[in-house]
Amino acid sequence: MFVRWQSRKRGSPAFGAAARHRGRIVRAGTQKLDVHWAAILVEATRVNGKPKQEHVAYLGGITESAIEILPQRCYFWEDVTERLDKLSDRITPDERLRIESAIAERVPLPTGSEFKQTVEGAAGAWSDSPVDQQRVLETYCQAAMKRWPS
């Protein structure tokens, strides 16, 4: 199994400032269109002697403008982690590490402390109550903190 990346150009940037360049709306300062990247898990098979790629799972998607934003990377990796957990009966731990490494080449993996910092910021925005904030931290950090490096 391996990760296949599918790209799609967006009409306007998902995050950050936009600017006009040659009649198109582009990411400010880059003169490039924003691109959405989708990580697809596929398995190589042969049908009648011809190679085919069998779609196994959609792992997640993120735009180039969102890759630069830490909370967006955390949300992306949270989704990827959750989807890979659901595939635990189909992929081995070695395959999972290889898949995560392939994804991390395009979307840097946040550290455990970066993820916790993001969740703490979000918990503060969701509730003023320290009890509710602690509940949010416990709910969202447990699984990710086990999987991600500190």
C-alpha positions as CSV (number, residue, x, y, z in Angstrom):
1,M,0.0,0.0,0.0
2,F,1.1,3.5,-0.6
3,V,-0.2,7.1,-0.6
4,R,-1.3,8.7,-3.8
5,W,-1.7,12.5,-3.7
6,Q,-4.4,14.1,-5.8
7,S,-4.3,17.8,-6.4
8,R,-6.9,20.3,-7.3
9,K,-6.4,24.1,-7.9
10,R,-8.7,26.3,-5.9
11,G,-10.3,29.4,-7.3
12,S,-9.1,31.4,-4.3
13,P,-6.9,30.8,-1.3
14,A,-8.5,28.9,1.6
15,F,-6.4,30.7,4.2
16,G,-4.3,33.9,4.2
17,A,-4.3,37.0,2.1
18,A,-5.3,36.9,-1.6
19,A,-4.1,39.1,-4.4
20,R,-4.8,39.5,-8.1
21,H,-2.2,38.4,-10.6
22,R,-2.9,38.3,-14.3
23,G,-6.6,38.2,-13.7
24,R,-6.5,35.3,-11.2
25,I,-6.9,35.3,-7.5
26,V,-3.6,34.0,-6.0
27,R,-2.0,33.6,-2.6
28,A,-0.5,37.0,-1.6
29,G,3.3,37.2,-2.0
30,T,3.5,33.9,-4.1
31,Q,1.7,34.6,-7.3
32,K,0.6,30.9,-7.2
33,L,-2.9,29.5,-7.0
34,D,-3.8,27.7,-3.8
35,V,-3.8,23.9,-4.3
36,H,-5.8,21.4,-2.4
37,W,-4.0,18.1,-1.8
38,A,-5.9,14.9,-1.0
39,A,-4.0,11.9,0.5
40,I,-5.5,8.6,-0.8
41,L,-4.4,5.2,0.4
42,V,-4.2,2.8,-2.5
43,E,-3.0,-0.8,-3.0
44,A,-1.3,-2.0,-6.2
45,T,-3.0,-5.0,-7.7
46,R,-3.0,-6.8,-11.0
47,V,-6.1,-7.5,-13.0
48,N,-5.7,-9.6,-16.1
49,G,-1.9,-9.0,-15.9
50,K,-2.3,-5.2,-15.9
51,P,-1.4,-3.1,-12.9
52,K,-4.3,-1.3,-11.2
53,Q,-4.5,0.9,-8.1
54,E,-7.3,-0.1,-5.8
55,H,-8.7,2.7,-3.6
56,V,-8.4,1.7,0.0
57,A,-9.3,4.9,1.9
58,Y,-9.4,8.7,1.8
59,L,-7.0,9.8,4.5
60,G,-7.4,13.5,4.5
61,G,-7.1,16.7,2.5
62,I,-5.4,20.1,3.1
63,T,-4.5,23.2,1.0
64,E,-1.0,24.6,0.6
65,S,-2.1,27.7,2.4
66,A,-3.4,25.6,5.4
67,I,-0.1,23.6,5.6
68,E,1.6,26.8,6.8
69,I,-0.9,27.2,9.7
70,L,-0.2,25.0,12.8
71,P,-3.8,24.4,13.9
72,Q,-4.8,23.4,10.4
73,R,-1.9,20.9,10.3
74,C,-3.0,19.5,13.7
75,Y,-6.6,19.1,12.5
76,F,-5.4,17.4,9.3
77,W,-3.2,15.0,11.3
78,E,-6.0,14.3,13.8
79,D,-8.2,13.2,10.8
80,V,-5.4,11.1,9.3
81,T,-4.6,9.4,12.6
82,E,-8.3,8.6,13.2
83,R,-8.7,7.1,9.7
84,L,-5.5,5.0,10.0
85,D,-6.7,3.7,13.4
86,K,-9.9,2.5,11.7
87,L,-7.7,0.6,9.1
88,S,-5.7,-1.2,11.8
89,D,-7.1,-4.5,10.7
90,R,-6.0,-4.0,7.2
91,I,-2.5,-2.4,7.6
92,T,0.4,-3.5,9.7
93,P,2.3,-1.2,12.1
94,D,5.2,-1.1,9.7
95,E,3.0,-0.1,6.8
96,R,1.4,2.6,9.0
97,L,4.8,4.1,9.8
98,R,5.7,4.1,6.1
99,I,2.3,5.7,5.3
100,E,2.7,8.4,8.0
101,S,6.2,9.1,6.8
102,A,5.0,9.6,3.2
103,I,2.3,12.0,4.4
104,A,4.8,13.9,6.6
105,E,7.0,14.6,3.6
106,R,4.2,16.9,2.3
107,V,2.5,17.9,5.5
108,P,4.9,18.3,8.4
109,L,3.8,16.3,11.5
110,P,3.3,18.5,14.5
111,T,4.9,17.5,17.7
112,G,2.9,16.4,20.7
113,S,3.6,19.8,22.5
114,E,2.5,21.7,19.4
115,F,-0.7,19.7,19.2
116,K,-1.4,20.2,22.9
117,Q,-0.8,24.0,22.5
118,T,-3.3,24.1,19.6
119,V,-5.9,22.2,21.6
120,E,-5.4,24.4,24.7
121,G,-5.9,27.5,22.5
122,A,-9.1,26.0,21.0
123,A,-10.4,24.9,24.5
124,G,-10.0,28.4,25.7
125,A,-12.0,29.7,22.8
126,W,-14.7,27.0,23.3
127,S,-15.3,27.6,27.0
128,D,-14.4,29.9,29.9
129,S,-14.8,27.2,32.4
130,P,-11.5,25.5,33.5
131,V,-13.5,22.2,34.0
132,D,-14.8,22.3,30.4
133,Q,-11.4,23.2,29.1
134,Q,-9.8,20.2,30.9
135,R,-12.5,17.9,29.5
136,V,-11.7,19.1,26.0
137,L,-8.0,18.5,26.6
138,E,-8.5,15.0,27.9
139,T,-10.9,14.1,25.0
140,Y,-8.7,15.4,22.2
141,C,-5.2,14.9,23.4
142,Q,-5.3,11.3,24.6
143,A,-5.2,9.5,21.2
144,A,-3.0,12.0,19.5
145,M,-0.4,12.2,22.3
146,K,0.0,8.4,22.2
147,R,0.8,8.5,18.4
148,W,2.7,11.7,18.0
149,P,6.3,12.5,19.2
150,S,6.8,15.0,21.9
